[in-house]
């Protein structure tokens, strides 16, 4: 165990962005960072795709065999409001984090400017107390129709950060249903396991409690609370939401102990901030009878091989 602190105060921030508006969403995030930090939080988690939006209910004009011009324009709006990591779009975030002196993990839609100039990733971005970007994780497998608008990350961003409070890392939404991805995180010694999501169903809660028990780690689950009237009226394709419920996402953010006990939440049907002070000693006490990558492993029978290389589509040999 790497933690030099016996306890840490965490905050899970359940909120919606200003949908499809990067600058306004960043501004809202900065306000929430200040609010959570003023209440003593040292580690902050925001939901999946907080900047600029999780585009629930939109098809972007795509069906099997065809794409519409209107849908392409909607996707361009999404692209235009995505962020680069590192990049100028997150400068205000960096300043807010530095002022608050906290660790921040926030879900963003990241646009690729290194290779293709045309791919978006669902990314969890990590900032340190000095405001610097200290890591990121790109979602390995977008779920369902998410695959139409987001690319797939590779093993190079299976990030676990060794901080003064312990090892922090996580997976995004249904990546947490990938047993081998979870095992990769456990193998890196994750202690504060972050699970930003867009899943508000009741079945998500036992998933997070299972991960806490399986990994003997604290689990922070974070979702958005979103209503239909939060979508901009000017967005092409907005009529697709006519059949959607008024509450598009109920939330369900939660904080769970290494024994699977709920410490805060789940929070439904409103925006809000969950706080908890975590006793880091619970992690070691939990491993006396179960350590998934230690005495409860059987490497003579099972082994996981993880490719952590950055996979470039073009390799130039000289």
Secondary structure as a PSIPRED ss2 file (coil, helix, strand):
# PSIPRED VFORMAT (PSIPRED V4.0)

   1 X C   1.000  0.000  0.000
   2 X C   1.000  0.000  0.000
   3 X C   1.000  0.000  0.000
   4 X C   1.000  0.000  0.000
   5 X C   1.000  0.000  0.000
   6 X C   1.000  0.000  0.000
   7 X E   0.000  0.000  1.000
   8 X E   0.000  0.000  1.000
   9 X E   0.000  0.000  1.000
  10 X E   0.000  0.000  1.000
  11 X E   0.000  0.000  1.000
  12 X E   0.000  0.000  1.000
  13 X E   0.000  0.000  1.000
  14 X E   0.000  0.000  1.000
  15 X C   1.000  0.000  0.000
  16 X C   1.000  0.000  0.000
  17 X C   1.000  0.000  0.000
  18 X C   1.000  0.000  0.000
  19 X C   1.000  0.000  0.000
  20 X C   1.000  0.000  0.000
  21 X C   1.000  0.000  0.000
  22 X H   0.000  1.000  0.000
  23 X H   0.000  1.000  0.000
  24 X H   0.000  1.000  0.000
  25 X H   0.000  1.000  0.000
  26 X H   0.000  1.000  0.000
  27 X H   0.000  1.000  0.000
  28 X H   0.000  1.000  0.000
  29 X H   0.000  1.000  0.000
  30 X H   0.000  1.000  0.000
  31 X H   0.000  1.000  0.000
  32 X H   0.000  1.000  0.000
  33 X H   0.000  1.000  0.000
  34 X H   0.000  1.000  0.000
  35 X H   0.000  1.000  0.000
  36 X H   0.000  1.000  0.000
  37 X H   0.000  1.000  0.000
  38 X H   0.000  1.000  0.000
  39 X C   1.000  0.000  0.000
  40 X C   1.000  0.000  0.000
  41 X C   1.000  0.000  0.000
  42 X C   1.000  0.000  0.000
  43 X E   0.000  0.000  1.000
  44 X E   0.000  0.000  1.000
  45 X E   0.000  0.000  1.000
  46 X E   0.000  0.000  1.000
  47 X C   1.000  0.000  0.000
  48 X C   1.000  0.000  0.000
  49 X C   1.000  0.000  0.000
  50 X C   1.000  0.000  0.000
  51 X E   0.000  0.000  1.000
  52 X C   1.000  0.000  0.000
  53 X C   1.000  0.000  0.000
  54 X C   1.000  0.000  0.000
  55 X C   1.000  0.000  0.000
  56 X C   1.000  0.000  0.000
  57 X C   1.000  0.000  0.000
  58 X C   1.000  0.000  0.000
  59 X C   1.000  0.000  0.000
  60 X C   1.000  0.000  0.000
  61 X C   1.000  0.000  0.000
  62 X E   0.000  0.000  1.000
  63 X E   0.000  0.000  1.000
  64 X C   1.000  0.000  0.000
  65 X C   1.000  0.000  0.000
  66 X E   0.000  0.000  1.000
  67 X E   0.000  0.000  1.000
  68 X C   1.000  0.000  0.000
  69 X H   0.000  1.000  0.000
  70 X H   0.000  1.000  0.000
  71 X H   0.000  1.000  0.000
  72 X H   0.000  1.000  0.000
  73 X H   0.000  1.000  0.000
  74 X H   0.000  1.000  0.000
  75 X H   0.000  1.000  0.000
  76 X H   0.000  1.000  0.000
  77 X H   0.000  1.000  0.000
  78 X H   0.000  1.000  0.000
  79 X H   0.000  1.000  0.000
  80 X H   0.000  1.000  0.000
  81 X C   1.000  0.000  0.000
  82 X C   1.000  0.000  0.000
  83 X E   0.000  0.000  1.000
  84 X C   1.000  0.000  0.000
  85 X C   1.000  0.000  0.000
  86 X C   1.000  0.000  0.000
  87 X C   1.000  0.000  0.000
  88 X H   0.000  1.000  0.000
  89 X H   0.000  1.000  0.000
  90 X H   0.000  1.000  0.000
  91 X H   0.000  1.000  0.000
  92 X H   0.000  1.000  0.000
  93 X H   0.000  1.000  0.000
  94 X H   0.000  1.000  0.000
  95 X H   0.000  1.000  0.000
  96 X H   0.000  1.000  0.000
  97 X H   0.000  1.000  0.000
  98 X H   0.000  1.000  0.000
  99 X H   0.000  1.000  0.000
 100 X H   0.000  1.000  0.000
 101 X C   1.000  0.000  0.000
 102 X C   1.000  0.000  0.000
 103 X E   0.000  0.000  1.000
 104 X E   0.000  0.000  1.000
 105 X E   0.000  0.000  1.000
 106 X E   0.000  0.000  1.000
 107 X E   0.000  0.000  1.000
 108 X E   0.000  0.000  1.000
 109 X E   0.000  0.000  1.000
 110 X E   0.000  0.000  1.000
 111 X E   0.000  0.000  1.000
 112 X C   1.000  0.000  0.000
 113 X C   1.000  0.000  0.000
 114 X C   1.000  0.000  0.000
 115 X C   1.000  0.000  0.000
 116 X C   1.000  0.000  0.000
 117 X C   1.000  0.000  0.000
 118 X C   1.000  0.000  0.000
 119 X C   1.000  0.000  0.000
 120 X E   0.000  0.000  1.000
 121 X E   0.000  0.000  1.000
 122 X E   0.000  0.000  1.000
 123 X E   0.000  0.000  1.000
 124 X E   0.000  0.000  1.000
 125 X E   0.000  0.000  1.000
 126 X E   0.000  0.000  1.000
 127 X E   0.000  0.000  1.000
 128 X C   1.000  0.000  0.000
 129 X C   1.000  0.000  0.000
 130 X C   1.000  0.000  0.000
 131 X C   1.000  0.000  0.000
 132 X C   1.000  0.000  0.000
 133 X E   0.000  0.000  1.000
 134 X E   0.000  0.000  1.000
 135 X E   0.000  0.000  1.000
 136 X E   0.000  0.000  1.000
 137 X E   0.000  0.000  1.000
 138 X E   0.000  0.000  1.000
 139 X C   1.000  0.000  0.000
 140 X C   1.000  0.000  0.000
 141 X C   1.000  0.000  0.000
 142 X C   1.000  0.000  0.000
 143 X C   1.000  0.000  0.000
 144 X H   0.000  1.000  0.000
 145 X H   0.000  1.000  0.000
 146 X H   0.000  1.000  0.000
 147 X H   0.000  1.000  0.000
 148 X H   0.000  1.000  0.000
 149 X C   1.000  0.000  0.000
 150 X C   1.000  0.000  0.000
 151 X C   1.000  0.000  0.000
 152 X C   1.000  0.000  0.000
 153 X C   1.000  0.000  0.000
 154 X C   1.000  0.000  0.000
 155 X H   0.000  1.000  0.000
 156 X H   0.000  1.000  0.000
 157 X H   0.000  1.000  0.000
 158 X C   1.000  0.000  0.000
 159 X C   1.000  0.000  0.000
 160 X E   0.000  0.000  1.000
 161 X E   0.000  0.000  1.000
 162 X E   0.000  0.000  1.000
 163 X E   0.000  0.000  1.000
 164 X C   1.000  0.000  0.000
 165 X C   1.000  0.000  0.000
 166 X E   0.000  0.000  1.000
 167 X E   0.000  0.000  1.000
 168 X E   0.000  0.000  1.000
 169 X E   0.000  0.000  1.000
 170 X E   0.000  0.000  1.000
 171 X C   1.000  0.000  0.000
 172 X C   1.000  0.000  0.000
 173 X H   0.000  1.000  0.000
 174 X H   0.000  1.000  0.000
 175 X H   0.000  1.000  0.000
 176 X H   0.000  1.000  0.000
 177 X H   0.000  1.000  0.000
 178 X C   1.000  0.000  0.000
 179 X H   0.000  1.000  0.000
 180 X H   0.000  1.000  0.000
 181 X H   0.000  1.000  0.000
 182 X H   0.000  1.000  0.000
 183 X H   0.000  1.000  0.000
 184 X H   0.000  1.000  0.000
 185 X H   0.000  1.000  0.000
 186 X H   0.000  1.000  0.000
 187 X H   0.000  1.000  0.000
 188 X C   1.000  0.000  0.000
 189 X C   1.000  0.000  0.000
 190 X C   1.000  0.000  0.000
 191 X C   1.000  0.000  0.000
 192 X E   0.000  0.000  1.000
 193 X E   0.000  0.000  1.000
 194 X E   0.000  0.000  1.000
 195 X E   0.000  0.000  1.000
 196 X E   0.000  0.000  1.000
 197 X C   1.000  0.000  0.000
 198 X C   1.000  0.000  0.000
 199 X C   1.000  0.000  0.000
 200 X C   1.000  0.000  0.000
 201 X C   1.000  0.000  0.000
 202 X C   1.000  0.000  0.000
 203 X H   0.000  1.000  0.000
 204 X H   0.000  1.000  0.000
 205 X H   0.000  1.000  0.000
 206 X H   0.000  1.000  0.000
 207 X H   0.000  1.000  0.000
 208 X H   0.000  1.000  0.000
 209 X H   0.000  1.000  0.000
 210 X H   0.000  1.000  0.000
 211 X H   0.000  1.000  0.000
 212 X H   0.000  1.000  0.000
 213 X H   0.000  1.000  0.000
 214 X H   0.000  1.000  0.000
 215 X H   0.000  1.000  0.000
 216 X C   1.000  0.000  0.000
 217 X C   1.000  0.000  0.000
 218 X E   0.000  0.000  1.000
 219 X E   0.000  0.000  1.000
 220 X E   0.000  0.000  1.000
 221 X E   0.000  0.000  1.000
 222 X E   0.000  0.000  1.000
 223 X C   1.000  0.000  0.000
 224 X C   1.000  0.000  0.000
 225 X C   1.000  0.000  0.000
 226 X E   0.000  0.000  1.000
 227 X E   0.000  0.000  1.000
 228 X H   0.000  1.000  0.000
 229 X H   0.000  1.000  0.000
 230 X H   0.000  1.000  0.000
 231 X C   1.000  0.000  0.000
 232 X C   1.000  0.000  0.000
 233 X C   1.000  0.000  0.000
 234 X C   1.000  0.000  0.000
 235 X C   1.000  0.000  0.000
 236 X C   1.000  0.000  0.000
 237 X C   1.000  0.000  0.000
 238 X H   0.000  1.000  0.000
 239 X H   0.000  1.000  0.000
 240 X H   0.000  1.000  0.000
 241 X H   0.000  1.000  0.000
 242 X H   0.000  1.000  0.000
 243 X H   0.000  1.000  0.000
 244 X C   1.000  0.000  0.000
 245 X C   1.000  0.000  0.000
 246 X C   1.000  0.000  0.000
 247 X E   0.000  0.000  1.000
 248 X E   0.000  0.000  1.000
 249 X E   0.000  0.000  1.000
 250 X C   1.000  0.000  0.000
 251 X E   0.000  0.000  1.000
 252 X E   0.000  0.000  1.000
 253 X E   0.000  0.000  1.000
 254 X E   0.000  0.000  1.000
 255 X E   0.000  0.000  1.000
 256 X E   0.000  0.000  1.000
 257 X C   1.000  0.000  0.000
 258 X C   1.000  0.000  0.000
 259 X C   1.000  0.000  0.000
 260 X C   1.000  0.000  0.000
 261 X C   1.000  0.000  0.000
 262 X E   0.000  0.000  1.000
 263 X E   0.000  0.000  1.000
 264 X E   0.000  0.000  1.000
 265 X E   0.000  0.000  1.000
 266 X E   0.000  0.000  1.000
 267 X E   0.000  0.000  1.000
 268 X E   0.000  0.000  1.000
 269 X C   1.000  0.000  0.000
 270 X C   1.000  0.000  0.000
 271 X C   1.000  0.000  0.000
 272 X E   0.000  0.000  1.000
 273 X E   0.000  0.000  1.000
 274 X E   0.000  0.000  1.000
 275 X E   0.000  0.000  1.000
 276 X E   0.000  0.000  1.000
 277 X E   0.000  0.000  1.000
 278 X E   0.000  0.000  1.000
 279 X E   0.000  0.000  1.000
 280 X C   1.000  0.000  0.000
 281 X H   0.000  1.000  0.000
 282 X H   0.000  1.000  0.000
 283 X H   0.000  1.000  0.000
 284 X H   0.000  1.000  0.000
 285 X H   0.000  1.000  0.000
 286 X H   0.000  1.000  0.000
 287 X C   1.000  0.000  0.000
 288 X C   1.000  0.000  0.000
 289 X C   1.000  0.000  0.000
 290 X C   1.000  0.000  0.000
 291 X C   1.000  0.000  0.000
 292 X C   1.000  0.000  0.000
 293 X C   1.000  0.000  0.000
 294 X C   1.000  0.000  0.000
 295 X C   1.000  0.000  0.000
 296 X C   1.000  0.000  0.000
 297 X C   1.000  0.000  0.000
 298 X C   1.000  0.000  0.000
 299 X C   1.000  0.000  0.000
 300 X C   1.000  0.000  0.000
 301 X C   1.000  0.000  0.000
 302 X C   1.000  0.000  0.000
 303 X C   1.000  0.000  0.000
 304 X C   1.000  0.000  0.000
 305 X C   1.000  0.000  0.000
 306 X C   1.000  0.000  0.000
 307 X C   1.000  0.000  0.000
 308 X C   1.000  0.000  0.000
 309 X C   1.000  0.000  0.000
 310 X C   1.000  0.000  0.000
 311 X C   1.000  0.000  0.000
 312 X C   1.000  0.000  0.000
 313 X C   1.000  0.000  0.000
 314 X C   1.000  0.000  0.000
 315 X C   1.000  0.000  0.000
 316 X C   1.000  0.000  0.000
 317 X C   1.000  0.000  0.000
 318 X C   1.000  0.000  0.000
